[in-house]
Amino acid sequence: MTLKVKICGITNESALKSALHHGASYIGLVFFPPSPRFLEIEVAASLATLAGDKVKKVGVFVDPGNAGLEAVLAHVPLDMLQLHGAETPARVREIKQKFGKPVIKAIALSGPADLKMAHQYGGIADMLLFDSARAPGDTRPGGNARRFDHALLKGEIFSLPWLLSGGLNDENLMAAVAQSGAREVDVSSGVEQTPGHKDPALIQKFLERAADL
């Protein structure tokens, strides 16, 4: 099995270069202002241009309006859109049809009921991403370095490919993959020195660990 990795919340050139050089399959560029990884359009455009076609460039949005998506896509050459809010299947379908981009729908996973909800996006989204649910006091739906019970996903069959997220780092990656059966993973806080500041060495370490799985 080749484990594919998304390095999410890239904010600068050094982090991007580490992700590209060491084999990331996707990078995530965040367009949600409360996040410490939020990017202004000009910065995101520069990073996306530098990345070129070496990786899939994913724009991360939380309950975006059409105007906000249009403003980003007018300047940033994204390959995919990640919807990390409370977007319904109908809204996901609307965004796909209007903007013509593949969509990753993030699902906050805290129990079996959330898995049932995830199946509603089959045939609508292009991928799913499973993240930990928000805790009281969280100001954003992801990137909170919080894990969930990865065993919830073990043996579950989805009609879509999916990524495992939520508190991953190079030390717990092997166990997380074994417990969940994941073939693709998403990491953000686990390769940072402080929230929003990626460490190129940690990116390298995570990607090298993933390459061994």
C-alpha positions in Angstrom: 0.0 0.0 0.0 1.2 3.5 -0.8 -0.1 5.9 1.8 -1.0 9.3 0.2 -0.5 12.4 2.4 -2.1 15.8 2.4 -0.1 18.5 4.2 -2.8 21.0 5.2 -2.4 24.6 6.2 0.7 25.4 4.2 1.5 29.1 4.8 5.0 29.7 3.4 7.5 28.6 0.8 9.8 26.6 3.0 6.9 24.4 4.2 5.7 24.0 0.6 9.1 23.0 -0.7 9.5 20.4 2.0 6.1 18.9 1.1 6.9 18.9 -2.6 10.4 17.4 -2.1 9.4 14.6 0.2 6.4 13.3 -1.6 3.1 14.9 -0.5 0.2 14.1 -2.7 -1.9 17.1 -1.7 -1.3 20.5 -0.1 -4.1 22.4 1.7 -4.4 26.2 1.5 -6.8 27.5 4.1 -9.3 30.3 3.4 -11.0 30.5 6.8 -10.1 33.7 8.7 -10.3 32.3 12.3 -7.6 29.7 11.4 -4.0 30.5 12.2 -3.3 29.0 8.8 -5.5 31.5 6.9 -4.0 32.9 3.7 -4.7 36.1 1.9 -5.5 35.5 -1.7 -2.3 37.0 -3.0 -0.2 34.7 -0.8 -2.2 31.6 -1.7 -1.9 32.4 -5.4 1.9 32.7 -5.1 2.1 29.3 -3.3 -0.2 27.6 -5.7 1.7 28.8 -8.6 5.0 27.6 -7.1 3.5 24.2 -6.5 2.4 23.9 -10.1 1.2 20.5 -11.0 3.5 18.6 -8.6 0.7 18.1 -6.1 -3.1 18.5 -5.9 -3.8 22.0 -4.5 -6.8 21.9 -2.2 -8.6 25.0 -1.0 -10.0 24.6 2.5 -13.3 26.5 3.2 -15.9 26.5 6.0 -19.5 27.1 4.9 -18.4 29.4 2.0 -20.7 31.6 0.0 -20.5 31.6 -3.8 -18.9 35.1 -3.8 -16.1 34.0 -1.5 -15.4 31.0 -3.7 -15.4 33.1 -6.8 -13.0 35.6 -5.4 -10.5 32.9 -4.5 -10.8 30.9 -7.7 -10.4 34.0 -9.8 -6.8 34.2 -8.6 -5.7 30.9 -7.1 -5.4 27.8 -9.4 -6.9 25.2 -7.1 -7.5 21.6 -8.1 -10.0 20.7 -5.4 -12.2 22.3 -2.8 -12.4 21.0 0.8 -15.7 21.9 2.6 -15.1 21.7 6.3 -18.3 23.2 7.7 -21.9 22.1 7.9 -22.4 21.9 4.1 -25.4 19.7 3.2 -25.3 17.2 0.4 -27.4 19.6 -1.6 -24.9 22.4 -1.0 -22.0 20.2 -2.0 -23.7 19.3 -5.2 -24.5 23.0 -5.9 -20.8 24.0 -5.4 -19.6 21.2 -7.6 -21.9 22.1 -10.4 -21.2 25.9 -10.2 -17.4 25.8 -9.9 -16.6 22.5 -11.7 -14.0 21.4 -9.1 -13.8 18.0 -7.3 -15.0 18.4 -3.6 -13.6 16.8 -0.4 -16.3 16.9 2.3 -15.0 16.9 5.8 -17.0 14.9 8.4 -16.6 15.4 12.2 -16.5 11.9 13.5 -17.5 11.2 17.1 -19.6 8.1 16.8 -21.5 5.7 14.6 -24.2 8.2 13.8 -21.6 10.4 12.1 -20.7 7.5 9.8 -24.3 7.2 8.7 -24.2 10.9 7.8 -21.1 10.4 5.8 -22.8 8.0 3.5 -25.2 10.7 2.4 -22.4 12.3 0.4 -21.9 9.2 -1.7 -22.2 10.1 -5.4 -22.1 13.8 -4.6 -18.7 14.6 -3.1 -15.5 13.2 -4.6 -13.8 12.4 -1.4 -14.5 12.4 2.4 -12.2 13.5 5.2 -12.7 12.3 8.7 -11.7 14.7 11.5 -12.3 14.9 15.2 -15.5 16.7 16.3 -15.3 20.2 17.8 -14.9 20.5 21.6 -16.3 23.3 23.7 -14.2 26.4 23.1 -12.9 25.4 19.7 -13.0 28.3 17.2 -12.6 26.2 14.1 -13.8 22.8 12.9 -10.3 21.3 12.2 -6.6 21.7 12.9 -7.2 21.4 16.6 -4.7 18.5 17.2 -7.4 16.3 18.6 -7.7 12.6 17.9 -10.8 10.5 17.8 -11.4 6.7 18.0 -9.9 5.6 14.7 -11.3 2.2 15.1 -14.8 3.6 14.2 -13.6 3.5 10.6 -12.2 0.0 10.6 -14.0 -2.2 8.1 -16.4 0.6 7.1 -17.0 0.6 3.4 -17.6 3.9 1.6 -18.4 4.5 -2.1 -15.8 7.4 -2.0 -12.1 7.5 -1.2 -11.4 9.1 2.1 -8.6 10.7 4.2 -8.0 10.3 7.9 -7.3 13.5 9.9 -7.3 14.6 13.5 -4.2 14.9 15.6 -1.9 12.8 13.5 1.9 13.0 13.8 4.9 10.8 12.9 4.7 9.0 16.2 1.0 7.9 16.0 0.7 7.5 12.2 1.4 3.8 12.1 -1.2 3.0 14.8 -3.8 5.3 13.3 -3.5 3.7 9.9 -3.6 0.2 11.4 -6.7 1.0 13.5 -8.6 2.8 10.8 -7.6 1.1 7.5 -6.8 4.5 6.0 -5.0 4.7 2.7 -4.8 8.5 2.7 -4.1 10.9 5.6 -4.2 14.6 6.3 -1.8 16.3 8.7 -1.6 19.9 9.9 -0.9 20.6 13.5 1.3 17.4 13.8 3.9 19.0 11.5 4.0 22.4 13.2 6.3 24.2 15.7 3.3 26.4 16.8 -0.2 26.7 15.3 0.2 28.0 11.8 3.9 27.6 11.6 4.9 24.4 9.7 8.3 22.9 10.4 9.9 21.6 7.2 11.9 19.0 9.2 8.6 17.6 10.7 7.0 17.6 7.3 9.9 15.5 6.0 9.8 13.2 9.0 6.0 12.6 8.6 6.3 12.0 4.9 9.2 9.6 5.4 7.2 7.7 8.0 4.3 7.5 5.6 6.5 6.2 2.8 7.3 3.2 5.0 3.7 2.2 5.5 
